[in-house]
């Protein structure tokens, strides 16, 4: 398997929606907004198996001090093969000198991110106003 990561490859709405639906993320229900959000991220790393989009991770940032990683998805058929780890490593390399790298994790994602060097942020509590279902 020759998986390629890219910061410049174009993605279509159809490719994005297929990936989000495969992971049962509710953002797939808003395809135009989702594509626009990803396209306007500070960084977007995509993972490809030939012409198939099989993963992505994005970053939202002020460009100097703080970066937030809102989405990391790998198609279920490709999970457990190190693709998510490669995407996060590429993002962390880009933002390694920032004062704060942050994300919100739940379920099995918690142990994944802990292996990538993330830890619970003191006594902070995640909070949101959310118009979705779980993801």
C-alpha positions in Angstrom: 0.0 0.0 0.0 1.5 3.3 -1.1 -0.4 6.0 0.8 0.5 9.6 -0.2 0.0 12.6 2.1 -0.6 16.0 0.5 -1.1 19.6 1.5 -2.0 20.8 -2.0 -4.1 18.1 -3.7 -7.7 19.3 -4.5 -10.6 17.4 -3.1 -14.2 17.3 -4.2 -17.4 17.6 -2.2 -18.2 14.0 -3.1 -14.8 12.7 -1.8 -15.2 14.6 1.4 -18.8 13.5 2.0 -17.9 9.9 1.3 -15.1 10.0 3.9 -17.3 11.7 6.5 -20.2 9.3 5.9 -17.9 6.3 6.2 -16.9 7.6 9.6 -20.6 8.5 10.5 -19.7 12.1 11.2 -22.8 14.4 11.0 -20.9 17.1 9.2 -21.5 15.1 6.0 -25.1 16.4 6.3 -23.8 19.9 5.4 -21.6 19.2 2.4 -21.1 22.7 1.0 -20.3 24.1 4.5 -18.0 21.2 5.2 -16.0 21.6 2.0 -15.8 25.3 2.5 -14.6 24.8 6.1 -11.9 22.4 5.1 -10.8 24.6 2.1 -10.5 27.6 4.4 -8.5 25.8 7.2 -5.1 27.1 8.0 -3.8 23.7 7.0 -5.3 20.6 5.4 -3.5 17.4 5.1 -5.1 14.7 2.9 -4.2 11.0 2.6 -4.7 9.2 -0.7 -4.6 5.6 -2.0 -4.2 6.4 -5.7 -7.3 8.6 -6.5 -9.3 7.7 -3.3 -9.4 10.2 -0.4 -8.8 7.9 2.6 -8.0 10.4 5.3 -7.6 14.0 6.3 -6.7 16.3 9.2 -7.1 20.0 9.4 -5.9 22.9 11.5 -7.4 26.2 12.5 -4.9 28.8 13.7 -4.0 32.4 14.4 -0.8 31.6 12.5 1.5 32.5 15.4 0.6 31.1 18.9 -2.3 28.8 18.9 -3.5 25.9 16.6 -6.6 23.8 17.0 -7.0 20.5 15.2 -10.8 20.0 14.7 -10.9 17.0 12.3 -8.9 13.8 11.9 -10.6 11.1 9.9 -9.3 7.9 8.3 -11.6 5.7 6.3 -12.5 2.7 8.4 -11.0 0.3 5.8 -7.6 2.0 6.4 -7.7 2.5 10.2 -4.9 0.9 12.2 -2.3 1.3 9.5 -0.6 4.4 10.8 -2.2 6.9 8.5 -3.8 9.0 11.2 -0.4 9.0 13.0 1.3 10.3 9.9 -1.3 13.1 9.4 -1.0 14.3 13.0 2.8 14.1 12.8 2.8 16.3 9.7 0.6 18.8 11.4 2.6 18.8 14.6 5.8 19.3 12.6 4.3 22.4 11.0 3.1 23.8 14.3 5.9 22.5 16.6 7.0 26.0 17.7 3.5 27.2 18.6 2.7 28.1 22.2 -0.4 25.8 22.2 -1.6 22.9 20.1 -5.1 21.8 21.1 -7.9 19.5 20.2 -10.9 17.8 21.6 -10.9 14.0 21.8 -13.4 11.4 22.9 -13.8 7.6 23.0 -11.0 5.6 21.5 -9.4 8.8 20.1 -8.2 9.7 23.6 -5.6 7.0 23.7 -4.6 7.7 20.1 -3.8 11.3 20.9 -2.1 10.5 24.1 0.3 8.3 22.1 0.9 11.4 19.9 2.0 13.4 22.9 -1.2 15.2 23.8 -2.4 15.2 27.4 -5.4 16.5 29.4 -5.2 20.3 29.7 -5.0 20.8 33.4 -8.4 21.3 34.9 -10.1 22.6 31.8 -13.4 21.3 30.7 -14.4 21.0 27.0 -17.5 23.1 26.3 -19.5 23.8 23.1 -22.7 24.9 21.4 -23.1 22.1 19.0 -25.6 21.5 16.2 -24.7 17.9 15.3 -24.8 14.5 16.7 -21.6 13.2 18.2 -19.3 14.2 15.3 
